Each structure stands twice: as C-alpha cells, then as structure tokens.
Amino acid sequence: MGNRLSKIYTRTGDDGSTGLGDGSRVGKDALRVAAYGTVDEANSALGVLLATNLPSDVRDLLTRVQHQLFDLGGELSVPGYAAIMQADIDGLEHQLDHYNDPLPPLKDFILPGGGEACARCHLARTIVRRAEREAVALSRVEPVRGEAIKYLNRLSDLLFVLARVLARAEGHGEVLWNHERRHG
C-alpha cells in the first residue's frame, strides 16, 4: 500500500503540474491526467447514484464497479501498470446479459430520465463514455492497455441497461424520444 495522505495540500501542483503514480510529473492538462480524472469523475457520479434508493443487487454491483474504477484510475495514472483484467470485462458482460435479457427490445431512443436513480445512472453513463473517449485519445500518443478501454466501453453499456432497469424499478418507465414531435 502506498503512503497515506497526512497533509492534503503539498503546493507541488501550484506550477500547473501533477505527479503520476510512478512519481513522474506532467501538466495537469495532460491526456493521461484527463483520462484518469474523468474515471474519478465517473466514480463520483456512481457515488451520487448510490446515494439514492436502489435495489440491493444493483447497489452491490455498483459498489464493486466503484472499486474497479478506482483500480482503473490507478492503472491510467501509472504508465505501464495493469489493474483491469479480462475477467473484469467478462464480469461486466455477464451482468449486462443478466440485466438486459428480461428487458423488452428497444424500438425507440431513450431520453435520460425516468426517475431520479435512472437519471443519475444516465449521467454516470455519459461520464464513463467521456472517460472512454479520453482513454482512446491517450492511446493515440501513449500506450494504454486495451482492457482499460474495453472495460469503459462495457461499463457504459451496463449503465445504459441499468438505467432501463431503474426506470422500471422506480415505476416511472422510460422516457422515449418523440421523433415525430416536429412534424405534428
């Protein structure tokens, strides 16, 4: 385990740089910092979702995902470090199948809404999508393990499915996009 933070401010970032997990320093606007920072933001969004009333199975799943996102943030903050494995991706796919199979097929696009938990889940999903885009951008200039990008992709899919589940659990149903509203 690394050093515990006993003092929160260090003043080392006052020049616009930050330390990576390997001790090297980069600009706070570096692609790597953006990628792991957005993973942290996604984790926080899941915390906001977890502050709502959720079915216990969904709560347990999202808590496990929070730990994995923390691992992923560590992986992205230490060049060359591996924390997310294929088994983590397989686990997300298993959960995707479990929650998606009972849902009715989609015939229309869904708007982010359908109750508080559902809306918070959609917000977390969009933040995960941004984290994925930033990890891909980083991978264009520095090595990023494919597992990290795949994990984010599957997680955003899982959050979409969970938003559908939560819309039903909250009794609100899904908010469908009305593509004919301008033509009527």
N, C-alpha and C positions, 0 to 999 in steps of 0.2 A: 504494500500500500504506500502511496506517495505521502508527501508531507501534508500535514493538516494545516489549514489556514488559521493562524492565530491572529494575524493582523490583516484586515481586509484591504486597506489601501497600501500600495507599495511605492507609488509615484513613478514606477518604471515605465508606465504607459503614457506618461504625460507628453512624450515626444511623438505620439501617434503610432507607436509600435506596441506589439504584444508578444508574449512568449508562447511558443508552441510547446506541446508536451515533451518534445525532445530537447528543450532548452534553447533552441534557436529563436531568433526574433524576426518578426515580419511586420509589415504595415497592418494596421487594424482594418484596412480596406482590401487586404489580400484575398484572393479567391478562396483559399483554404479557410480563412477566418470566417468568410461569408458562409461557406458550406457548413462548418460545424456550428456556427452561430445560429443558422436557420434550423438546424437539427435541435438545438437547445430551445429555440422558439416553439418548434413543433411539440417538444416535450412539455413545455409550459402550457400550450393550448390543450394538451391532453389532461394536464392537471386541472385546468378550468372545466373541462368536460367531466372529470372525475368528481368535481365539487357538486354535481347535480345528482339527482336520484336516478340510479342506473340498476338494471338487473345485475344480480351478483356475478353471473358468468361473464358478462361484458366488463364489469368492474375488474374482475380478476385478470381477464385478458389484457385490458388496457394498462393495468399496473405492470404486468410482465413486459408489455411493449415499452413502457417508460424506462424500465431497466435496460432493455435492448437499445433504445435510443441513446441513453447515456453512454453505453458501450460504443455505439456508432460515433457519437461525438468525440469520444476518446480516440477512436481509430482515425477519424479525419484530422484530429489535432496533432497526431504523431505520424509524420511521414514514414511509410513502410510498416506500420503496426497493423495487425489483423485482430479484430474483435468480433465481427459479424461473420458467421459461417453459413454454409449451405443449409445446415439443419435449422437455422433461424428462419431462412426463407421458406423452407419446406413447412415449418410450423405455421407461418402466416398463410401459406396456400391451403393447408389443412383447415384452418379457421375460416378462410374465405369460403371454401366449399361447404363447411358446416352451416354457416350463417346464410349463404346465398341460395342453397338448394331449395329451402322451403318458400322462398320469396316468389311472387308472381313475376313472369318475364316483363321486362321494361318495354313499353310501346312508345313512350314519350320521354323527353328530357325532364329531369327533376330540378327544381329550383332549391337553393339552400334554405330550408325552413322546415316546418312540420314539428314544432315544439322546441323547447329550449335545448334539451340534450342533443336532439337531431341537428339543430343549427350549429351548436358548438362543435359537433363532430364534423360537419361540413367545413367549418373554419379550420379545424385541425388538419383535415384532408388537404385543403388548399395550401397550407403552410408546408406540409410534407411534400407536395408537388413542387413547391418552390425550392425546398431543400434538395430535391432530386435534380432540378434544373441546375442548381449551383454546384452540385457534385459532378454533374456531367461537364459543366463549364470548366471546373477544376481539372477533370480528367483529360481535357484537351491540351493542358500545359504541364501537368504533373501526374505521376502515377496515382490512380485511385483504384482500389480493388473492385472488380465487377460485382462482388457480393454486396458491397455498400450501396451501389446504385440499384441493383435488383431488389434489395430489401426495401428501399424507399418507394420503389415502384409498386411492390406488392402491398406495402403498408397503406399507400394512398387508396389502392383498390379496396382493401379491407375496411378502411374508414368510410368509404362510399357505401359499402354493403351494410356496415354497422349503422350508418345514418338512416338507411332504409328500415332497418330493424327497430331502431329507436323511435322513428316516426310512428310506427305501428304500436310499439310498447307504450308510448305516451298518449295514444288514442287520437292523435291529430291527423294521421295519414300523411302521405307525401304531397308536396306542392308541385303540381305538374306545370310545365311551361306551356302556355297557351299561344301556340304559333299562329293561330288564326285571329287573334285579337285585333290586328290592324286591318283585317280585311272584312270585318263585320260591321 
